[in-house]
Amino acid sequence: MTKKIFRTALAASICLGLASCSLKEDLGSTITKSQADSVITVASLLKSAYDNLQMPYQDFSNSWGMSEMSTDEAVGPTRAGDWDDNGVWRQLHQHTWTADHAHILGTFNSLLQLQFAATNVLNFRPSAQQAAEARFLRALSMYTTLDLWGQVPFRQPGDNLLEAPKVLKPQEAIDFMVAELKAIIPDLPGTLATPAYQANQSAAKFLLMKIYLNKGAFLNRQTPTFDAGDMQSVISYADEITGVGFSLATNYFDNFAYNNDVISTENIFTQQNGPGLSTVRSGNSAYARWKFTLHYNQDPSGWNGFATLSNFYDSFEAADSRRGGPYNIVTAASGLNVGFLFGQQYDKNGVALKDRKGNMLSFTKEVALKETGNNLEVTGIRVLKYPPDFVTSGGKAKDGNDASNDYVFFRYADVLLMKAEAQLRTGQSGPALILVNTLRAKRGASPLTTLDLTALLAERGRELYWEGWRRQDLIRFGKFLDAWQLKDADGAPKNLLFPIPTSGLAVNKNLTQNTGY
C-alpha cells in the first residue's frame, strides 16, 4: 500500500508551521512506508526538532523580543537611521502592535514549525526515549504559543496536513501538556550526567512548574487565581529537582559563558551552540545577545541597539553581583565588563573609548524611543548577560553564530523562585523569605526582612533579567498593563495576548482572532 509523502521530513521542511502549511495534493511522489523508513532516520528527525529551537527562542526577533521588549526591562531605541525597522521595537515596548507586526508573525510560524518538527519524529517508530524527547520539545513550543496567543494550533502524528489543524483553547492545551509531560518523565534521562542540552526529567518537571504556576493567568489573564493544589505541585516538583543535585553558581555569569556546559551548576535545559551546531541552523544564536547591545567601537564590535531602563537598573543594590563587573577572559581580552554597562567604557588597555562622533563612550541612564541628538550612540544602559566568546574558533566566535555559549532556557535559580512564589501564594511567607534570601546571599545582595508579591516580582526581575520571562511574570502578577518608563498605562486588556497574525487566520479556519484586535 502506498502513502503520500506528507509524513516525511520533506513535508516538515515545506510546511512552514502548522498554521501556514499550504501543501498540495500532488506534493512529491508516492512512496511506500518501508521506502520512507529506509531514507529517514529517527535520530536525524530528532536533531532537526532540536535545531528548530534556535529561531523561536535564541533569535532576538522572536519570542525573546515579544517577551522582553514589551516590558519594563528592555527598550529598542531608534538611533537616527539605525534600528527603526518600521517601528517594530517601539510598538512592542509601547503595546501598540497589530496583527501585521512582522516579528509576531515570525514567532508564530517558527514556534509552530518547531511543534511540527517534534511531532514528525513520532511518525517513524522512535525509541521510548526519542519519543519522550520529541514530546518534550512539542510541549515547550505549545507552552510558549499558549503564553503569547492563548490558543494553540495542534496536530497529532499522522493527521492530514491538507486539513487545517485544530486549535486548543487554554484548558485543553494545559490538560494536554500536563498529561504529556507526566507521561514522558520515566523515559527521559534523569541525572546530572545528562547534558543540559538534552531533554531530561528535570526539564520536564521545570516546565510542569511553569504550567501550574501560570495556569490561573492562562485561564483568566485579567484576574488570575492560584489553586492551592497547583501551588503544591510547584513546590513538590521543585523539591524533586533540588534532589537531583543542582546548585546555585558561585559566579552568576558562569551560567551564560562560552563553557557554560561545563562550569554552570544551575542550567537545567539549554541549546548547545558552537561550530557545526548554531552555525547550520536558522536564526541568530546567543552571540547576538552581546552584539545587539554593544557599541560599534567596543570589542566585540556591536550593533549599538538595545538597552535597559534606569528604573530597572536602579532596583539592584551596588553589591549585587548580578549587576555585573569584570569577568575573567572577557575583561582581559577587551576591557568589557559583564552585566549592566553604565558610564564610561574602556578598551583592554584601560583607554577610554569614544563613539563614532568623537563623544566619550559613556552610556547614560537617559534614553528615548527615538534618539536624534549628538549623543544618540551612547544613550541607554547596555546589558551583557552572555559574556562574549573570545575562545572558540581562535577568538573569532565573538562575532558570529559559532560562539559556544549554550543558550539557557531553564535555570535552577528559577526553580527556587517559583517554589518561593508558590509558598507565598499559599500563606507560607516564612519559608518563601528564607528561599529568596538564600538566593540573594549567593548573589551578594542584602537579606530582605519581609517578602510580599511586589518584592518577589522585583527579585524575579533581578535574577532572570533578559532571559525571556518578564512579560509572563508581569501578567501573572497583574502588572503588565501598568505604566513604566516610555510606556503609558494600557487602555484595554487586549494586550494581555498578542494578535493572531493576519496570514495565520487566512490559512487556518479554526483560529479566531483574540478579542480587541
PLY file of the C-alpha trace (Angstrom):
ply
format ascii 1.0
element vertex 517
property float x
property float y
property float z
element edge 516
property int vertex1
property int vertex2
end_header
0.00 0.00 0.00
1.38 3.42 -0.92
1.00 6.64 1.08
1.55 10.28 0.29
4.89 11.61 1.44
3.32 14.04 3.88
4.74 12.01 6.75
8.36 12.58 5.83
10.94 15.19 6.64
10.28 16.69 3.22
6.82 17.61 4.38
8.28 19.13 7.53
10.58 21.37 5.56
7.84 22.54 3.21
5.12 23.02 5.80
6.45 26.20 7.41
4.45 25.98 10.59
1.20 24.31 11.45
-0.93 27.31 10.62
0.77 28.28 7.40
1.02 24.92 5.69
-0.04 25.03 2.06
0.75 21.52 0.84
-0.87 20.47 -2.41
-2.29 17.06 -3.21
0.40 16.46 -5.81
3.30 17.23 -3.46
6.21 14.89 -4.17
5.75 11.31 -5.18
4.04 8.42 -3.51
6.35 6.02 -1.75
5.87 3.04 0.49
6.28 3.28 4.22
9.32 0.99 4.07
10.91 3.20 1.44
10.37 6.25 3.62
11.85 4.48 6.64
14.91 3.48 4.62
15.92 7.08 3.87
14.75 8.82 7.06
16.30 8.12 10.44
14.66 8.99 13.73
17.94 10.42 15.00
18.09 12.90 12.13
14.47 13.92 12.65
15.04 14.43 16.37
18.13 16.52 15.64
16.02 18.61 13.27
13.50 19.16 16.04
16.21 20.32 18.43
17.66 22.55 15.71
14.27 24.21 15.36
14.63 25.66 18.88
17.10 28.28 17.67
14.86 30.57 15.66
11.90 30.95 18.05
14.00 31.22 21.22
17.57 32.28 20.52
16.85 34.78 17.75
16.06 38.06 19.48
13.39 38.98 16.91
11.18 36.09 18.01
9.78 35.15 21.42
12.56 36.97 23.30
11.66 40.27 21.65
7.97 39.78 22.35
8.61 38.79 25.98
11.24 41.39 26.90
10.75 44.43 24.64
7.13 44.60 25.80
8.24 45.07 29.43
9.97 47.41 31.86
13.31 45.63 31.39
14.19 46.45 27.78
13.90 49.11 25.12
14.99 49.22 21.49
15.62 52.87 20.58
15.78 54.11 17.03
19.18 55.80 16.78
18.89 58.18 13.80
18.64 55.73 10.90
19.60 52.65 12.92
17.19 50.18 14.48
13.97 51.76 13.24
12.82 48.58 11.47
9.45 50.18 10.67
8.85 50.83 14.35
8.62 47.18 15.44
10.61 47.67 18.65
8.70 50.83 19.66
5.42 49.05 19.05
6.42 46.20 21.32
7.53 48.49 24.13
4.50 50.77 23.92
2.00 47.94 23.36
0.79 49.35 20.04
1.37 46.24 17.93
-1.11 44.98 15.33
-1.87 41.63 13.72
0.54 42.53 10.91
3.59 43.02 13.15
6.46 41.24 11.40
8.05 39.73 14.50
4.73 38.47 15.85
4.21 36.62 12.57
7.77 35.30 12.53
7.49 33.99 16.08
4.12 32.37 15.43
5.45 30.49 12.42
8.75 29.43 13.97
7.08 28.06 17.11
4.63 26.08 15.03
7.42 24.78 12.83
9.17 23.55 15.98
5.98 21.80 17.04
5.67 20.23 13.60
9.27 19.01 13.61
8.86 17.46 17.06
5.58 15.79 16.13
7.09 14.42 12.93
9.57 12.36 14.96
6.67 10.40 16.36
5.68 9.15 12.90
8.78 6.98 12.48
8.82 4.44 15.32
11.19 6.27 17.71
12.53 4.57 20.81
10.82 5.39 24.09
13.48 7.96 24.95
13.49 9.53 21.48
9.70 9.85 21.62
9.91 11.39 25.09
12.45 13.98 23.95
10.32 14.89 20.93
7.20 15.18 23.06
9.05 17.46 25.48
10.07 19.76 22.63
6.50 19.76 21.36
5.19 20.66 24.82
7.71 23.51 25.11
6.62 25.02 21.80
2.96 24.62 22.78
3.62 26.30 26.13
5.16 29.37 24.54
2.40 29.57 21.93
-0.23 29.42 24.68
1.62 32.06 26.69
1.80 34.52 23.79
-1.53 33.93 21.99
-3.82 32.00 24.34
-4.61 29.32 21.73
-2.53 26.57 20.19
-2.83 25.13 16.66
-2.18 21.43 17.10
-1.74 18.24 15.07
-1.37 14.68 16.22
1.08 12.37 14.41
-0.46 11.17 11.18
-3.01 13.98 10.87
-3.74 15.01 7.29
-1.62 18.04 6.50
-4.08 19.09 3.82
-6.59 19.93 6.53
-6.31 22.87 8.90
-5.02 21.87 12.33
-7.41 22.01 15.22
-6.85 24.73 17.80
-6.61 24.03 21.51
-8.10 26.54 23.92
-6.25 27.26 27.17
-7.74 24.49 29.35
-7.36 21.92 26.56
-3.75 22.91 25.97
-2.95 22.85 29.69
-4.51 19.42 30.16
-2.65 18.02 27.17
0.75 19.42 28.19
0.42 18.27 31.79
-0.57 14.75 30.74
2.22 14.61 28.15
4.95 15.78 30.48
3.92 13.44 33.27
3.81 10.55 30.82
7.27 11.10 29.37
9.23 11.67 32.59
10.04 7.97 33.16
11.51 7.70 29.64
13.79 10.73 29.94
17.28 10.66 31.44
17.28 11.96 34.98
20.79 12.53 36.35
23.23 15.43 36.38
25.36 13.44 33.95
22.80 14.17 31.23
23.91 17.17 29.14
21.67 20.15 29.78
21.09 20.46 26.02
19.23 17.14 26.03
15.64 16.91 27.23
15.67 15.43 30.71
13.43 14.69 33.66
14.27 17.91 35.49
13.48 19.97 32.38
10.08 18.28 32.10
9.39 18.94 35.78
10.51 22.56 35.38
8.03 23.02 32.53
5.31 21.45 34.66
6.14 24.00 37.36
5.71 26.80 34.83
2.36 25.40 33.69
0.97 25.04 37.21
2.24 28.45 38.27
0.81 30.24 35.23
-2.34 28.15 34.85
-4.57 30.72 36.54
-3.21 33.50 34.32
-3.60 31.42 31.17
-7.25 30.79 32.04
-8.02 34.36 33.17
-5.42 36.94 32.14
-7.12 39.88 33.83
-7.83 38.22 37.17
-5.60 35.18 37.72
-6.33 32.79 40.56
-3.89 30.36 42.12
-5.22 26.97 43.14
-3.63 25.59 46.30
-3.23 22.17 44.70
-1.43 23.68 41.73
0.90 25.59 44.06
1.66 22.39 45.95
2.57 20.73 42.66
5.03 23.56 42.02
6.59 23.01 45.44
6.78 19.23 45.02
8.44 19.40 41.61
10.89 21.98 42.92
11.91 19.61 45.69
12.36 16.77 43.20
14.60 18.93 41.01
16.63 20.01 44.05
17.12 16.35 44.90
18.92 15.77 41.61
21.81 17.91 42.82
21.57 21.29 41.09
23.03 24.23 42.99
23.41 27.99 42.62
26.51 29.00 40.68
29.26 30.77 42.59
29.66 33.20 39.69
26.31 34.21 38.27
27.69 34.80 34.77
29.19 31.31 34.54
25.66 30.22 33.62
25.97 32.09 30.32
29.68 31.78 29.46
31.21 30.11 26.40
31.90 26.99 28.51
28.66 27.07 30.49
28.04 23.45 29.52
30.98 22.61 31.81
31.04 25.21 34.57
27.39 26.02 35.26
25.83 24.19 38.20
22.40 25.72 37.55
21.46 25.09 33.94
18.69 22.54 33.57
17.86 22.88 29.88
19.88 24.64 27.19
20.52 24.58 23.46
24.05 23.63 22.53
25.86 26.20 20.40
29.16 26.29 18.56
30.75 25.45 15.18
28.67 22.95 13.25
25.74 23.48 15.62
24.35 27.00 15.80
26.12 27.78 12.52
23.92 25.42 10.49
20.55 26.39 11.97
18.16 29.18 11.10
18.27 32.33 13.22
20.76 34.17 15.38
22.23 32.30 18.32
23.40 33.55 21.72
26.17 35.66 20.20
23.53 38.21 19.15
22.81 38.78 22.86
26.02 40.80 23.08
26.06 42.11 19.53
22.65 43.78 19.77
23.63 45.92 22.76
27.36 46.72 22.41
28.60 49.83 20.62
30.38 49.64 17.28
33.68 50.72 18.87
33.69 48.07 21.58
35.24 44.63 21.29
33.38 42.71 20.04
32.05 45.42 17.74
28.32 45.55 18.32
25.20 46.77 16.58
24.52 49.55 19.14
20.88 48.73 19.72
19.07 47.58 22.82
19.26 48.96 26.36
17.60 48.62 29.73
15.72 51.33 31.61
17.11 53.29 34.53
14.34 52.37 36.96
15.08 48.71 36.44
18.83 49.23 36.78
18.30 51.20 39.98
16.45 48.25 41.55
19.81 46.49 42.07
22.00 47.08 45.10
25.55 48.15 44.31
26.96 44.94 45.80
24.57 42.65 43.91
26.81 40.51 41.66
24.02 40.25 39.11
24.56 43.93 38.32
27.87 42.88 36.82
31.55 43.72 36.75
34.80 42.25 35.38
34.66 38.69 34.06
37.94 36.77 33.63
38.98 36.35 29.99
36.37 38.79 28.64
37.63 41.80 30.57
41.27 40.87 29.99
40.74 40.48 26.24
38.54 43.50 25.60
38.12 45.75 28.63
34.44 44.78 28.76
32.57 44.14 31.96
29.53 41.88 32.02
26.06 42.63 33.34
24.96 46.25 33.05
27.26 48.64 31.19
26.76 52.14 32.61
29.11 55.09 32.32
32.48 55.32 30.60
33.65 52.28 28.63
37.30 51.27 28.17
39.39 49.03 25.96
41.65 46.23 27.24
44.48 48.71 27.88
42.30 50.95 30.03
41.98 53.62 27.35
38.64 55.44 27.41
36.62 54.68 24.29
34.76 57.19 22.15
31.72 56.86 19.93
31.80 57.45 16.18
31.04 61.15 16.67
34.02 61.65 18.95
31.98 61.76 22.17
33.20 59.79 25.16
31.61 56.33 25.06
29.80 56.77 28.35
26.43 55.04 28.47
23.72 57.13 30.14
20.57 56.38 32.07
18.70 58.73 29.76
17.19 57.05 26.71
14.32 57.78 24.33
12.39 55.67 21.85
13.68 57.93 19.07
17.18 59.26 19.50
18.29 62.16 17.27
20.80 64.17 19.31
24.57 64.26 19.12
24.66 61.71 21.96
22.36 59.21 20.26
25.03 56.47 20.21
25.56 56.46 23.99
22.06 56.72 25.45
20.75 53.81 27.45
22.41 51.35 29.85
23.54 48.28 27.95
23.06 44.68 29.08
25.68 41.95 28.65
24.10 38.79 30.08
26.13 36.38 27.92
29.89 37.01 28.22
31.31 37.17 24.67
33.20 34.08 23.48
36.86 35.03 22.98
37.99 31.39 22.80
36.10 29.36 20.17
37.35 29.48 16.58
40.54 31.21 17.69
38.56 34.06 19.19
36.56 34.76 16.04
33.41 33.34 17.62
32.86 36.64 19.41
31.47 37.93 16.10
29.40 35.03 14.81
26.99 32.15 15.27
29.87 29.79 16.10
30.08 31.21 19.64
29.89 28.32 22.11
27.70 29.92 24.79
24.87 27.44 25.12
21.51 29.20 25.20
19.82 28.92 28.60
16.13 28.01 28.78
15.75 26.76 32.37
17.88 27.52 35.44
17.82 26.22 39.00
17.53 29.75 40.41
14.12 29.98 38.77
13.13 26.71 40.44
13.78 28.29 43.83
11.92 31.47 42.93
8.92 29.55 41.59
8.83 27.50 44.77
9.01 30.67 46.86
6.13 32.16 44.89
4.00 29.05 45.35
4.72 29.16 49.08
3.89 32.86 49.28
0.62 32.37 47.42
-0.40 29.68 49.93
0.39 31.64 53.07
3.89 30.27 53.67
5.70 33.60 53.73
8.36 32.47 56.20
9.78 29.60 54.10
9.46 31.75 50.97
11.54 34.51 52.56
14.23 32.02 53.53
14.46 30.75 49.95
14.68 34.23 48.45
17.32 35.30 50.95
19.34 32.17 50.20
19.43 33.27 46.59
20.20 36.90 47.45
23.06 35.86 49.71
24.61 33.86 46.88
24.38 36.95 44.67
25.90 39.29 47.26
22.66 41.18 47.99
21.50 42.05 51.49
18.71 39.96 53.05
15.10 41.07 52.86
13.27 41.46 56.16
9.84 40.75 54.69
8.51 39.30 51.47
5.34 40.13 49.57
4.35 39.66 45.95
5.73 43.04 44.91
9.13 42.21 46.38
9.10 38.75 44.83
8.32 40.11 41.36
11.22 42.54 41.73
13.52 39.70 42.76
12.48 37.64 39.76
13.39 40.61 37.59
16.83 40.95 39.14
17.61 37.26 38.87
16.12 36.50 35.46
16.53 39.75 33.54
16.67 39.40 29.76
16.03 35.65 29.90
12.58 35.88 28.32
10.32 35.54 31.38
9.45 39.15 32.22
6.22 39.57 30.24
4.83 36.32 31.61
5.75 37.34 35.16
4.19 40.79 34.82
0.94 39.27 33.58
0.84 36.71 36.39
1.47 39.44 38.98
-1.13 41.77 37.42
1.36 44.44 36.33
1.67 44.10 32.56
-0.84 46.84 31.77
0.76 49.35 34.16
2.71 52.42 33.06
6.50 52.34 33.11
9.32 54.28 31.52
8.47 55.19 27.91
5.06 53.47 28.14
1.71 54.75 29.36
-0.79 52.52 31.13
-2.66 50.33 28.65
-6.19 51.42 27.85
-7.50 47.95 27.12
-6.84 44.41 28.38
-6.44 43.06 24.84
-2.66 43.46 25.18
-2.51 40.59 27.64
-2.49 38.48 24.48
-0.84 39.11 21.14
-3.00 39.12 18.00
-3.12 36.06 15.77
-1.18 37.08 12.64
-3.41 38.02 9.73
-1.86 35.38 7.49
-2.41 32.73 10.17
-6.13 33.46 10.21
-6.21 33.25 6.44
-4.88 29.70 6.26
-6.44 28.14 9.37
-10.19 28.46 9.68
-10.04 27.05 13.21
-8.13 30.06 14.56
-10.11 33.00 15.92
-8.68 36.48 16.39
-8.11 37.43 20.01
-10.58 39.89 21.46
-9.89 43.53 20.70
-7.86 43.05 17.52
0 1
1 2
2 3
3 4
4 5
5 6
6 7
7 8
8 9
9 10
10 11
11 12
12 13
13 14
14 15
15 16
16 17
17 18
18 19
19 20
20 21
21 22
22 23
23 24
24 25
25 26
26 27
27 28
28 29
29 30
30 31
31 32
32 33
33 34
34 35
35 36
36 37
37 38
38 39
39 40
40 41
41 42
42 43
43 44
44 45
45 46
46 47
47 48
48 49
49 50
50 51
51 52
52 53
53 54
54 55
55 56
56 57
57 58
58 59
59 60
60 61
61 62
62 63
63 64
64 65
65 66
66 67
67 68
68 69
69 70
70 71
71 72
72 73
73 74
74 75
75 76
76 77
77 78
78 79
79 80
80 81
81 82
82 83
83 84
84 85
85 86
86 87
87 88
88 89
89 90
90 91
91 92
92 93
93 94
94 95
95 96
96 97
97 98
98 99
99 100
100 101
101 102
102 103
103 104
104 105
105 106
106 107
107 108
108 109
109 110
110 111
111 112
112 113
113 114
114 115
115 116
116 117
117 118
118 119
119 120
120 121
121 122
122 123
123 124
124 125
125 126
126 127
127 128
128 129
129 130
130 131
131 132
132 133
133 134
134 135
135 136
136 137
137 138
138 139
139 140
140 141
141 142
142 143
143 144
144 145
145 146
146 147
147 148
148 149
149 150
150 151
151 152
152 153
153 154
154 155
155 156
156 157
157 158
158 159
159 160
160 161
161 162
162 163
163 164
164 165
165 166
166 167
167 168
168 169
169 170
170 171
171 172
172 173
173 174
174 175
175 176
176 177
177 178
178 179
179 180
180 181
181 182
182 183
183 184
184 185
185 186
186 187
187 188
188 189
189 190
190 191
191 192
192 193
193 194
194 195
195 196
196 197
197 198
198 199
199 200
200 201
201 202
202 203
203 204
204 205
205 206
206 207
207 208
208 209
209 210
210 211
211 212
212 213
213 214
214 215
215 216
216 217
217 218
218 219
219 220
220 221
221 222
222 223
223 224
224 225
225 226
226 227
227 228
228 229
229 230
230 231
231 232
232 233
233 234
234 235
235 236
236 237
237 238
238 239
239 240
240 241
241 242
242 243
243 244
244 245
245 246
246 247
247 248
248 249
249 250
250 251
251 252
252 253
253 254
254 255
255 256
256 257
257 258
258 259
259 260
260 261
261 262
262 263
263 264
264 265
265 266
266 267
267 268
268 269
269 270
270 271
271 272
272 273
273 274
274 275
275 276
276 277
277 278
278 279
279 280
280 281
281 282
282 283
283 284
284 285
285 286
286 287
287 288
288 289
289 290
290 291
291 292
292 293
293 294
294 295
295 296
296 297
297 298
298 299
299 300
300 301
301 302
302 303
303 304
304 305
305 306
306 307
307 308
308 309
309 310
310 311
311 312
312 313
313 314
314 315
315 316
316 317
317 318
318 319
319 320
320 321
321 322
322 323
323 324
324 325
325 326
326 327
327 328
328 329
329 330
330 331
331 332
332 333
333 334
334 335
335 336
336 337
337 338
338 339
339 340
340 341
341 342
342 343
343 344
344 345
345 346
346 347
347 348
348 349
349 350
350 351
351 352
352 353
353 354
354 355
355 356
356 357
357 358
358 359
359 360
360 361
361 362
362 363
363 364
364 365
365 366
366 367
367 368
368 369
369 370
370 371
371 372
372 373
373 374
374 375
375 376
376 377
377 378
378 379
379 380
380 381
381 382
382 383
383 384
384 385
385 386
386 387
387 388
388 389
389 390
390 391
391 392
392 393
393 394
394 395
395 396
396 397
397 398
398 399
399 400
400 401
401 402
402 403
403 404
404 405
405 406
406 407
407 408
408 409
409 410
410 411
411 412
412 413
413 414
414 415
415 416
416 417
417 418
418 419
419 420
420 421
421 422
422 423
423 424
424 425
425 426
426 427
427 428
428 429
429 430
430 431
431 432
432 433
433 434
434 435
435 436
436 437
437 438
438 439
439 440
440 441
441 442
442 443
443 444
444 445
445 446
446 447
447 448
448 449
449 450
450 451
451 452
452 453
453 454
454 455
455 456
456 457
457 458
458 459
459 460
460 461
461 462
462 463
463 464
464 465
465 466
466 467
467 468
468 469
469 470
470 471
471 472
472 473
473 474
474 475
475 476
476 477
477 478
478 479
479 480
480 481
481 482
482 483
483 484
484 485
485 486
486 487
487 488
488 489
489 490
490 491
491 492
492 493
493 494
494 495
495 496
496 497
497 498
498 499
499 500
500 501
501 502
502 503
503 504
504 505
505 506
506 507
507 508
508 509
509 510
510 511
511 512
512 513
513 514
514 515
515 516
